[in-house]
Amino acid sequence: MTQNKFYLISLGCAKNTVDSDSMAQLLYRAGYEPVNTPGDAGVLIVNTCGFIDPAKEESLQILGELADKKQKGQILIAAGCLTQRYGAQVAKQVAGIDGILGTRRWMDIVEVVNTLREGKHPKPLYHLPDVQDVGQDDAGTLRVSMQGASAYLKIADGCRRPCAFCAIPLIKGTAVSRPMGHVLSDARALRDMGIRELILIAQDTTDYGHDLGIKDGLPQLLERLVLEVPEVDWIRIMYAYPGYVTDHLIETMAKHKQILPYLDMPLQHAHPQMLKRMRRPANMDWVYRTIAKMRAAMPDLAIRTTFIVGYPGETEKEFQTLLDFIEEIQFDRVGAFQYSFEQGTASESLGDPIPPEVKQARWDRLMEAQQKISLSRNQAFVGHTLDVLVEGSGDGITLGRSYRDAPEIDGMVMIEGSIPPGEMIPVRITGAMTYDLTGDLAGDFEEV
């Protein structure tokens, strides 16, 4: 074990991974080196997730395992979403935690480590200012997470939407946009590093700039990115809020080839009464009109969405409306979640009345219906040629992603042969499965 080395585990979503990588940058700048084995590190950090119960349990389990094996002189710090909401409970439940760091105080990581090193805190040190009172500070770091030739670029943090089931505003605070100049600076740095795909993320990308006084800020940011980093092949948008996908955004996406015809727009349900109970946009006419406008402007558009089944009060009729909706719209990608009861949210008073077996059965039915749609959507690409960004290869097979595939959550394209990661190659699609495609190299390229 070496004092100036750190071991960091990042749990949860890509937005959390960006915070983890920002902490790592600060530690590295302060003279610490990352290691892959906890036993070799003087500083242990878990950037926790606290979104739903399984994520909380995973965070507590990993913290407990590290605490049980902690050596003399090692420091264990619990950071992130779970600690922001339940810091005192986490420290009480996991003996051996030395520091607690909130979601918007990731930039204090070096200060916390130094204070603990000085031995001034025999009890856990808490860095948990109220998230509503804390502004965002880039701390001179890139607010990015690089995954091969792709990079998540965070454009905002927090959320001001009133969704009844969601604890994110309690954890992250209200929406705070990063200044456009900071985002563009990060994009230029990523371009200089050879990144080929920028993935714009925030809890709600369509809310970008609202707090800065910028109206319809996302398309304005996209226009600037296209000008600033034309060398980046792909720009992908994640997590657009229904009702705020404007004509300006659609026009901007359609106008620039660099901006992928891909949009992740979580809808959560399709029955207006269910959506009202969820405190979500309930104007389904808007959904139909907007999807039609997007597909007219971008015929190759790939749409990803997510739904919740088993929300309190969901009837069989309301669930059937959801099934009918996905059959009608034919989404390319769908994620589904069973409702998870969260204390402190607006839905807390509703309890969790739908039995687990009913939630599971509805989830199974929804996914079975979507699998048929996904297979059909994939089969439509057989015989076509797609640009594919290579992620890796092994055993004579190369794995990559097309414009339809966001990292980690969508499908892959499998190509025979070994091609270096980071290459962008033309692939003729020869086969389709439920989630993935197979293909052959369509152009001249030297294999390794």
Beta strands, then each sheet from edge to edge (+ up, - down):
strand 1: 2-10
strand 2: 33-34
strand 3: 41-48
strand 4: 75-80
strand 5: 99-101
strand 6: 125-127
strand 7: 144-147
strand 8: 150-154
strand 9: 156-157
strand 10: 176-177
strand 11: 197-201
strand 12: 234-237
strand 13: 259-264
strand 14: 302-309
strand 15: 333-338
strand 16: 385-394
strand 17: 397-401
strand 18: 413-416
strand 19: 424-432
strand 20: 437-441
sheet 1: 2+ 1+ 3+ 4+ 5+ 6+
sheet 2: 7+ 8- 11- 12- 13- 14- 15-
sheet 3: 9+ 10-
sheet 4: 16+ 17- 18+ 20+ 19- 16+
end
